Amino acid sequence: MYLMNIFDIVAIVTLPNCFDLISRVPEVKWAQREDKVYITVLLPDAKSPKVNLEPDGTFTFSATAGAENHLYELKLDLYDKVNVEESKINLGVRSIFCVIEKAEKEWWKKLLRGDEKTPHYVKVDWDKWADEDSDDVPVDDLDLGGMDFSNFGGMDGMGEMDDMGDDEPDDTEDEEQEAEKQDGEALEARPEAVPSA
């Protein structure tokens, strides 16, 4: 017969609450050009997002998401120094997209400094990727879909964005829905464009 002591009871009572305190890490995609780095934090319906960028290349992110409002946190030590004042951010419904200006115009060997293996949640964004030796890709070739960017450096010099976009709908999504609606109306107006069954 096993007798429970007070420590077993405390562990059983507090165990479920411990899982609520553990933060999760969102998926991150990245790409670069000679003068900038694109970082996309994939976290649908993020609430109270906080993004901070330091000149030494420290990028931090935190937000809550999901039905249970799980905490998501992320800290990236970028490969080299960045220009906080020229860097921009867009807080969307499905993701947080950052255009980070490099302090020096040069291609980075990788996203993160140090010799450690790249974390599993950091992936290359092949949709935005351009090779260093690609001459046919202009620097500003990326279609940003009319996203509204705010400067990192415009927030009290700290580069932190608090509670942005919580009260306002994402304009980019509204524009996409309007374009889809117009495309659908155009197809209805042209019956020859509709494939036959």
N, C-alpha and C positions, 0 to 999 in steps of 0.2 A: 504494500500500500504506500502510495506516494503522498506525502503531506506537502501542501503548497506553503511556501513561506511568503512573507510580505513582498520580497523582491520579484517573485513570480507574478504576483497580482499586479504590481505596478507596471511590469513589462507588458502584460496582457492589456491593461487599460490604456497605456500610452502608445502602444505600437501603431495602431491605425493613424494616430495624429502625426507620427513621425514621417509617414509617407507624404502628408500634405506639405511638409516643410522642404522636401527635396525638390530642387529645381531641375528642370529639364533643359535640354539644349536643342535649339531649332536647327534645321538644315540650312546650310549656307552655300551659295553658288558664287563663283568669282570669275572674272576675266580681266584683262588689262590691255592698255595701249601704252605707248612710250611715256605719256604724260599723266596717265590716270589709271585707277583701279575701279572696277565695277564690283560692288558687293550687294548681293540680294539675300536678305534673310527671309526665308519662306515660313511664314507663320500666319495662316488665315485667321481673320477676326481677332487680331491682337488688340488687347485693351491696355490703356495706359502705357504705351511704348516709351521707353527712355533710351536714347541713343547718345553716346558720347564719343568724341574723337579727340585725341590729344596729339600735339605736334610730333611727339616721338613715335607715333604710329600705333598707340594703344586704342583699340576700338572696343567699346563695351555696349551691350544691348540687354535690356530686360523688358518684359511685358508679361501679362497674363493672357491666357487663351483657353478655349474649350468650355464645355458646359460646367466643369468643376473649377474653372478659373485657375488652372495650373500655372505655376510660375515658370517662365522660361528665361534663362540667363546665358550670356555668351561674352567671352572676352577673347579677343584676338590681338596678338602682338604682331603687327604687320612688319613686313620685311625691312622697311626703311621709313624715314621721316616723311610726313605729309604736310600739306598746306591746308589747315583747318578752315581758314577764311574763304578759300575758293572752292571747297568741297560742298556738295549739295546732297539733299535727301528728299525722297518722296515716300510718304506713308500711305500705302494703298490698303485695300481691303484684304488682299491675299498675301501681300509681301511688303517688305520695307526695302526700297532700292536706293543705294548710295553710290554717288559718283565722287570718288575720293581723288583729289589732285595730289600727285606726287610732289615732294619738295624739290627733287631733281629729276629732270627729264631723262629717264633711263629705264630699260626693261628689267624687271625683277626676275630673279631665277625661280622664285616661288612666292607664295602669298605671305607665309609666316616666317619670322626669324627663328634661328635656332636650328639644331641638327635633328630634332625629333621628327618622327613620322607625322605626316599631315593627319589630323583627326578624321575619323570616319564621316563626320557630319559636314565636312568641308569638301565641296566638289567643284570641278571646273564647269563653268557655264559655257557650253559649246555654242550656244546660240549667239553669244556676244564675243566669243574668242577670236583673236587675230594673232597670227604668228609674227614674230619680230622681223622676219625676212620677207613678209608679204608687202610688196610695193603697190599692189592694186587696191589696198584697203585704206581709204582716207581716214584721218584721225577722228573726224566727227561723223562717221558713217552710221552710227547706231541710231535706229529709229526708236525714239523714246515715247512715241504715241501721245504727244502733247501733255506729258506729265508735268504737274506743277511742282517745281523744286524750291525748297527753302534752303538757305545757307546754313551750314553747321555753325559757322562763326558768328551768325547773327543773334545768337542766344547768350547774352551776357558774357561773351568771350570764352565760354566753357565748351561750346560745341554740343550742348545737351538739348534734346528736343523732348519736352514733356507734354503728354496728353494731346498730341497733335492729331487732328482728324477724327476724334471721338464723336463730336457733335455734328460734323458735316459729312454728307455722303461723298464717296470717291467720284470725282468728276470724270476720271478716265473710264470707269466702268459704265457711267451713264452715257458717255460718248460712244463706247463700244456697242451698247444696247441699241442706241439710236441708229448707228450705222447698220447693224444687223436688221433692224426693222425696215430701214430704207431699202436694203438689199432684197428683203422678202417682198416688199411692195413692188419693186422693179420686176421681180420674177413673175408676180401675179399679173402685171400689166403686159408682159410679153409671153403669151402662151406657147410660142414656138421654143422658148428657152426651157420649158418644163419637159423632162424626158418622158416618153410614153411608156406605159406599163406593158 
